[in-house]
């Protein structure tokens, strides 16, 4: 198993909602872009939340739009051994210092977890700091989580709007 590493966080002082994934998959690592797998619905889901067609944009413009709409992005796993892209294959992980990151975000009000693995690892990493924020478990945007129809996922992700409009 090879060691996979996460990307840098995409945040700024205006970030109100931080979306945490688990660890970039093979397509994302190859392209050095968050959620690069064409079947991953992350960009469509977040685009629906902020009412912007992120899917049609190039990667750097997507990231700029996230920040303009006060949405941050990072992963809970700093590095791990994993064959393939499935969260269930993550082994020997080291978690990111989420507490240190959220302490730099003065406007943060909500932390959303993109799937169950992100939530499980993220909650352990946040520990007592978690009580300062609204915590939201989102259905995974991953193509591996295809059992839930897109429309159901979209409705769940739409809950993030309330913290962006404050």
N, C-alpha and C positions, 0 to 999 in steps of 0.2 A: 504494500500500500504506500502510495506517495503522500507527502504532506501537502495539504492545500491551505492557502492563506487567504484571509478576507481582504477587502479593499479598504481604503480610507473612508471615514464617515463623510457624508454629504450633509452638512449642517451649517448654520450660522446663528448669530445672536437673535434672529427673529423666529427661529424654529419653534412652532407651537405643538406640532405632532411629529413624533419620531417613530418611523416604521422600522422594525427590526426583523430581519430574516435570519436564517440559520448560518449558512456558509455558501458562497457562490458555487454553482455547479460547473461542470466541464465546459459548456458553451460560454458561460460568463467568464471563466478563467482564461479560456483561449482568446476571447475578444477583449479581456480586461474591462468589462462593462457589467454593471449590475443587471441582472435579469435579461441576459442576452439570448436565451433559448427562445426561438420564435414561437413556441407553443405556450410559453409561460405568459400568463395573463396580467402580470403585475402592472405594466404600463397602461394597459386598457383600463384596469380597475382604478388605479390612481387618477388616470385621466378623467374617468367618470366622476370621481370625488371632487376634483377641482374644475370640472367642466372645460377641459382642454384636451385636444386630440394629441396626446403624447406619442402614440404609436407612429404617427406620420412624421415625427421630428427626428433629427439626428441626436445622437447620445448626449452631446454636451448641451444642446438646447433643452433636452428633457430634464437634465439636472438643474439647469438654470430655472426652468419653470417650477420644479419642485420647491426650490428655495424662494422664488417669488411668491409662491402660495403658502409659505411657512411650513413646508413638509420636509422633514429630514429623513435620512436613510443610513442604515448601518447593519451589521450582522452581530449576532451574539457570540459566535465562535471566531476567535482570532486565528487559530490554526488547528488542523486535525489531520489524522490519517483517514483517507477514504478512497475506495475504488468506486468510480462512477460518480453519480450526482445525487443519489438518494440520501435523505437525512438518516434513514435507518442504518446506513453504512458508515456513519461518522464514528470514529474511534479515537481514543486518546486525545480528546480535545482540550484546548486551553481557551478559556473564555475571554472576551474583550472586557475592558474595565468600563462597564456601562455607568457605574456611579461617577467616575471621573468625568465622563462625557456629559452626562445630564447636569452635573454641577456647573458646566460651562454654558448652559442654555437657560438664560434668565426668563424667557417667555414660554418655556415648555409646560404644557398642561396635560398632554396625553402621550402614552407610549402604546403603540400597537404592535402586536406580534403576528407576523405573516406565517401562520401555521403553528401546530402543536409543539414541534421541536424547538422552535424559536421561543415560544412561551415558557416551556419547561426549563431550558437553560437560562433564558433571560431573567426569569423570576428568581432563580438561585443567585444570579449575579447581582441583581438589584437589591436583594435582601430587604432591609428596613427602609431603604430609600423609596421603594415601590409605593408606599403609602402616600407619598406627596403628589402622585399623579393619577389620572384616570388610566386604567389599564384595560386594553381591548385585545381579545384574541380574535383574529381574523381567519376566515377559511383560507387555506394556502392557495396562492396563485399558481403553484407548480402544476405542470402537466401530469405529474404523478398523482395528483389529487383531482382526478377527473370525475369522481363519483358525484360531486355536487355540480349542478348546472350553473353556468356562468351567471344567469340572472339572479340566482340565490346568493352567489358570492357578491355580486354587485350591490345587492341590497344590504348585505352585512357590512361591506366596506363603506357604504354611504354614511354610516354612523360617524365616520371621521369628520364629516362636514361641520358638525356642531362645534368642534373645538377650533376650527379654522375661521369661523365667522364671528367669533367673540371679539 
